Amino acid sequence: MKYTTLLLFSCLAVAGLYPRLAIADRPVDAAKAKAATEDYQRWDKDHNGIVSRDELPKNLLGGFATADTDRSGGISLAEHLDMLQRLQGKGGAKGTAKSAAKPLPTNIEVQRDIAYADTDNPRQKLDLYLPKQRAANAKPLPVIVWIHGGGWKAGDKSSGARQLAPFVATGDYVGVSVGYRLTDTAQWPAQINDCKAALRWIKGNAARLGLDAQHIGIWGSSAGGHLVSILGTAGDVPALEGTLGSNGKETSRVQCVVNFYGPENFVTMVTQESTIDRTVPGYPEALLIGGRVQDKPEAARDSSPVTYISKDDPPFLTAHGTRDPLVPFVQATELHAALKKVGVSSTLLTMEGGGHGFAAAELDATVERFFAKYLRGAESGEIADKTITVGK
């Protein structure tokens, strides 16, 4: 194995690295980048543009969590090269610090592995993040729900800790991270049935836990972006609701959606430029719906968020990279235009230069303002379409 790639993964967890680090200013040496790309392509055995834990060599697994900056459950080529660039900017392989998850703030209580579907399936569980201290007469708190990515075949709810902790630590929100069945055991609509059951569980237990069931926001990236998008557009679609759990009297409607680079229209996506070959069996959407989109157009439409858009959908905030190699940027513009056409509030953040995963302080600030506005009624600044340069 090439030294440059060993360097990349053996040093991923330099002490103090925060998952949303900006890319170093210094460009990666072309020869090193070429070598790292060749190694990546060799690891990506199913050629879907994502290296999963199973595909990564065992001796490099220690750096997986830090390389997976968007917590999607897989490493994109952009993440692989971005980390190489960061390491080069920090002077290479100095230090022996080991990878560790960023500890939660001490003012957060976590209740893990709560079964929301009345089953013992480990995928049908959620983690609950609660502020430890509340005033005796405090009002019920709004809820932010995180749904992980991973191409519907990887990832898990543990990724929600990093995303939700900053919000819960303020004492203004409760956080929930949802697991769902993956395509190795279940096809569509199992994934949306699970997510809707989790939302009904939250509402059914809101009074007991001090949650505001009328103010729930959902947030996800990649496959999680797809799921939160369809939760937003299909909150009133009985065919996708399912019958899981004991909270069937509750609805799965939400008050706002934050979608990071989710696929929105499977039918059009197969014709758009991507590093994923969507003409052969086995690509992520094909695994989800049980066959190629070209062969199952009705199933593709039924699993696409744009199919269900209506004027009563909740406000959307979408962020998508202009250089996303897996989910084309035009997926975001298609969703944005369709929502606005029927009068739904939709904001598009164009992440200039961003791939399948990105970082920017202005992005974080806009997400904070969005949730504050629609979950707490707090106006704290402009929320508008804009172009944000990744890494700033």
C-alpha positions in Angstrom: 0.0 0.0 0.0 1.3 3.4 -0.9 2.9 5.5 1.9 0.7 8.5 1.2 -2.5 6.6 1.8 -1.1 5.0 5.0 -0.2 8.5 6.2 -3.7 9.7 5.4 -5.6 7.2 7.5 -3.0 6.6 10.3 -3.1 10.3 11.2 -6.8 11.1 10.7 -7.3 11.8 14.4 -4.7 14.5 15.2 -5.7 15.8 18.6 -8.3 18.6 18.5 -9.5 18.0 14.9 -13.1 19.0 14.7 -15.2 17.2 12.1 -16.2 20.4 10.2 -12.6 21.6 9.7 -12.0 23.8 6.7 -9.7 22.5 3.9 -6.1 23.6 4.3 -4.9 26.3 2.0 -2.0 24.4 0.5 -2.9 22.2 -2.4 -2.1 18.5 -2.3 0.9 17.4 -4.2 -0.4 16.0 -7.6 1.6 12.7 -7.3 0.2 12.1 -3.8 -3.3 12.9 -4.9 -3.0 10.6 -7.9 -1.7 7.8 -5.6 -4.5 8.4 -3.0 -7.1 8.4 -5.8 -5.9 5.1 -7.2 -6.0 3.5 -3.7 -9.5 4.8 -3.2 -10.7 3.4 -6.5 -9.3 0.0 -5.6 -11.1 0.0 -2.2 -14.4 1.0 -3.7 -15.2 -2.6 -4.8 -18.8 -1.9 -5.8 -17.8 1.2 -7.7 -20.6 3.4 -6.2 -18.4 6.3 -5.3 -18.4 5.6 -1.5 -15.9 3.5 0.5 -17.8 1.7 3.3 -16.3 0.3 6.5 -16.5 -3.2 4.9 -14.5 -2.0 1.9 -11.8 -0.1 3.8 -8.7 -2.2 4.7 -8.8 -3.4 8.3 -5.6 -1.7 9.3 -7.0 1.7 8.3 -10.4 1.4 10.1 -9.1 3.5 13.1 -9.4 6.6 11.0 -12.7 5.9 9.4 -14.9 8.1 11.7 -12.7 11.1 11.3 -12.5 10.8 7.5 -16.3 10.5 7.3 -16.8 14.2 8.0 -20.5 14.2 7.0 -21.2 11.1 9.1 -22.9 9.4 6.2 -21.4 6.0 7.0 -19.1 6.0 4.0 -16.1 8.0 2.8 -16.3 9.8 -0.5 -13.3 10.5 -2.7 -13.6 14.2 -1.8 -13.5 13.4 1.9 -10.5 11.2 1.3 -8.6 13.9 -0.6 -9.7 16.7 1.7 -8.3 14.9 4.7 -5.0 14.3 2.9 -4.9 18.1 2.2 -5.6 18.9 5.9 -2.8 16.6 7.0 -0.4 18.1 4.6 -1.4 21.5 6.0 -0.6 20.3 9.5 2.8 19.0 8.6 2.0 15.3 8.0 2.2 12.4 10.3 3.5 14.0 13.5 1.9 12.9 16.8 0.3 9.6 18.0 -3.1 10.8 19.1 -5.8 8.2 18.6 -9.3 8.8 17.2 -12.0 9.5 19.7 -15.5 10.9 19.4 -16.0 14.4 20.6 -17.4 14.1 24.1 -20.9 15.5 24.7 -21.3 18.6 26.8 -21.8 17.7 30.5 -25.2 19.4 30.5 -26.7 16.8 28.1 -28.4 13.6 29.1 -28.5 10.8 26.6 -31.0 8.0 26.5 -29.9 5.5 23.9 -31.5 2.6 22.0 -35.2 3.4 22.6 -37.4 1.1 20.6 -39.9 3.2 18.6 -41.5 0.4 16.6 -42.3 -2.1 19.4 -39.7 -4.5 17.9 -36.3 -5.7 19.0 -34.7 -4.8 15.7 -31.5 -2.8 16.6 -32.1 -0.6 13.6 -35.6 0.5 14.7 -34.3 2.4 17.7 -33.6 6.1 18.5 -31.3 8.1 20.8 -32.8 10.9 22.8 -30.7 14.0 23.8 -32.1 16.1 26.6 -30.8 19.2 28.4 -30.2 18.2 32.0 -31.5 21.3 33.6 -34.8 22.9 32.9 -36.8 25.5 34.9 -39.6 24.1 37.0 -42.2 25.9 34.9 -40.3 25.5 31.6 -42.4 25.1 28.5 -42.1 21.9 26.4 -39.1 22.1 24.2 -39.1 21.9 20.4 -37.4 18.8 18.8 -34.7 18.5 16.2 -34.6 15.0 14.6 -31.4 13.8 12.8 -31.6 11.1 10.2 -28.3 9.7 9.1 -27.0 9.0 5.6 -25.0 6.2 4.1 -26.7 5.3 0.8 -29.5 3.6 2.7 -27.0 0.7 3.1 -24.6 2.0 5.8 -24.4 4.6 8.6 -26.1 4.6 12.0 -27.8 6.9 14.5 -24.7 7.6 16.5 -23.8 10.3 13.9 -26.5 12.4 15.4 -24.5 13.2 18.5 -22.2 15.6 16.8 -25.0 17.3 14.9 -27.5 17.6 17.7 -25.3 18.4 20.7 -24.7 22.1 20.0 -28.5 22.7 19.8 -29.4 20.6 22.9 -26.6 22.2 24.9 -28.3 25.6 24.6 -31.2 24.3 26.6 -33.6 25.4 23.8 -34.1 22.0 22.1 -34.3 18.3 22.5 -32.5 16.2 20.0 -33.5 12.8 18.6 -31.3 10.6 16.3 -33.2 7.9 14.4 -32.0 4.6 13.1 -33.8 2.8 10.3 -33.6 -0.5 8.4 -31.0 -0.6 5.6 -31.1 -2.2 2.2 -29.2 -5.3 3.3 -32.4 -6.4 5.1 -35.3 -4.3 3.7 -36.3 -2.4 0.6 -38.5 0.7 0.2 -40.8 1.7 1.8 -39.3 0.2 5.0 -37.0 3.1 5.5 -39.7 5.8 5.4 -42.1 3.6 7.4 -39.4 3.5 10.1 -38.8 7.2 10.1 -42.5 8.0 10.3 -42.9 5.5 13.2 -40.1 7.3 15.0 -41.9 10.7 14.5 -45.1 9.2 15.8 -43.2 7.8 18.9 -41.9 11.3 19.6 -45.4 12.8 19.5 -46.9 10.0 21.5 -44.3 10.5 24.3 -44.1 14.2 24.1 -46.1 15.0 27.3 -44.1 12.5 29.4 -40.8 13.9 28.2 -41.6 17.6 28.0 -41.4 17.8 24.2 -43.3 20.3 22.0 -45.1 17.9 19.6 -46.2 20.9 17.5 -42.7 22.1 16.8 -40.5 19.3 15.3 -37.8 19.9 12.7 -36.0 17.2 10.8 -32.4 17.3 9.4 -30.5 14.8 7.3 -27.6 14.4 4.9 -27.3 12.3 1.7 -29.7 9.3 2.1 -30.8 11.1 5.2 -31.5 14.2 3.2 -33.7 12.1 0.9 -35.6 10.7 3.9 -36.2 14.1 5.6 -37.2 15.5 2.2 -39.9 12.9 1.7 -41.0 13.2 5.3 -41.5 16.9 4.6 -43.4 16.4 1.3 -45.3 13.2 2.2 -46.4 13.9 5.7 -50.0 13.5 4.6 -49.6 10.4 2.4 -51.2 7.3 4.1 -49.5 4.9 1.7 -46.1 5.7 3.1 -47.2 5.8 6.8 -46.9 2.1 7.7 -48.4 0.5 10.8 -45.3 0.2 13.0 -45.5 1.0 16.7 -48.3 1.8 19.1 -48.7 5.5 18.3 -50.8 5.1 15.2 -53.1 7.9 16.3 -50.3 10.4 15.9 -49.3 12.0 12.6 -45.8 12.2 11.1 -46.1 15.8 9.9 -43.2 18.2 10.8 -42.8 21.9 10.9 -39.5 22.3 9.0 -36.9 20.4 7.0 -33.1 20.8 6.6 -31.9 18.8 3.7 -28.2 18.4 3.0 -27.5 17.1 -0.5 -30.3 14.5 -0.6 -31.5 12.8 -3.8 -34.9 14.3 -4.7 -35.9 12.7 -8.0 -34.7 9.2 -8.8 -36.1 9.4 -12.3 -34.2 12.4 -13.5 -31.0 11.5 -11.5 -30.2 8.5 -13.7 -29.7 10.9 -16.6 -27.5 13.4 -14.8 -23.7 13.4 -14.6 -22.3 11.4 -11.6 -19.4 9.2 -10.7 -21.9 6.5 -9.9 -22.8 4.3 -12.8 -26.6 4.2 -12.7 -27.0 2.1 -15.8 -25.9 -1.2 -14.1 -27.6 -3.0 -11.2 -26.4 -2.5 -7.6 -26.2 1.3 -7.3 -27.7 2.7 -4.1 -31.2 3.7 -5.5 -31.5 0.4 -7.2 -30.8 -1.5 -4.0 -33.4 0.7 -2.3 -36.3 0.1 -4.7 -35.3 -3.5 -5.8 -34.0 -2.8 -9.3 -32.7 -0.2 -11.7 -34.7 3.0 -11.9 -34.9 2.4 -15.6 -36.7 -0.9 -15.0 -38.9 0.3 -12.1 -40.0 3.8 -13.0 -43.2 3.6 -10.8 -41.2 2.6 -7.8 -38.7 5.3 -8.5 -41.4 7.9 -8.6 -43.0 6.6 -5.4 -39.7 6.9 -3.5 -38.9 10.4 -4.8 -39.6 13.4 -2.6 -40.6 15.7 -5.6 -43.5 13.3 -6.3 -45.5 14.4 -3.2 -44.9 18.2 -3.2 -48.0 20.2 -2.3 -48.7 23.7 -1.1 -49.1 22.7 2.5 -45.6 21.3 2.9 -43.3 22.8 5.6 -40.5 25.2 5.0 -37.3 23.7 3.5 -33.7 24.7 3.8 -31.5 22.8 1.3 -27.7 22.9 1.1 -25.9 21.2 -1.8 -22.4 21.2 -3.2 -21.8 22.4 -6.8 -19.2 19.7 -7.2 -21.1 16.8 -5.6 -19.9 13.7 -7.5 -22.6 11.4 -6.2 -25.8 13.4 -6.1 -25.8 16.0 -8.8 -26.3 19.6 -7.7 -29.3 19.9 -10.1 -31.2 17.6 -7.7 -31.3 20.5 -5.3 -32.4 23.1 -7.8 -35.1 20.8 -9.0 -36.5 20.4 -5.5 -36.2 24.1 -4.8 -38.0 25.1 -8.0 -40.8 22.6 -7.4 -41.4 23.8 -3.8 -41.5 27.4 -4.8 -43.8 26.7 -7.7 -46.6 25.7 -5.3 -45.9 28.4 -2.8 -43.8 26.5 -0.2 -41.1 28.4 1.6 -37.8 27.1 0.2 -34.2 28.3 0.7 -31.3 27.0 -1.3 -27.7 27.4 -0.1 -25.4 26.8 -3.1 -22.2 25.4 -1.6 -19.7 26.6 -4.1 -16.9 24.1 -4.7 -18.5 21.6 -2.2 -18.6 17.9 -2.9 -20.7 15.2 -1.2 -20.1 16.8 2.2 -18.8 20.3 3.0 -18.2 22.9 5.8 -18.7 26.6 6.2 -19.4 28.8 9.2 -22.2 30.6 7.4 -23.9 27.3 6.7 -23.9 26.5 10.4 -25.2 29.9 11.3 -28.0 29.6 8.7 -29.2 26.2 10.0 -29.3 27.7 13.5 -31.4 30.7 12.3 -33.7 28.4 10.4 -34.5 26.2 13.4 -34.8 29.2 15.7 -37.4 30.8 13.3 -39.6 27.8 12.7 -39.3 25.9 16.0 -39.0 28.7 18.5 -40.4 31.7 16.6 -37.2 33.6 17.1 -36.1 35.9 14.3 -32.3 36.2 14.4 -31.2 37.2 10.9 -31.8 36.7 7.3 -32.6 33.3 5.8 -32.3 33.6 2.0 -30.9 31.9 -1.1 -27.2 32.5 -1.3 -23.9 31.1 -2.5 -21.5 30.1 0.2 -17.9 29.2 -0.5 -17.0 26.0 1.1 -14.4 26.2 3.9 -15.2 29.8 4.9 
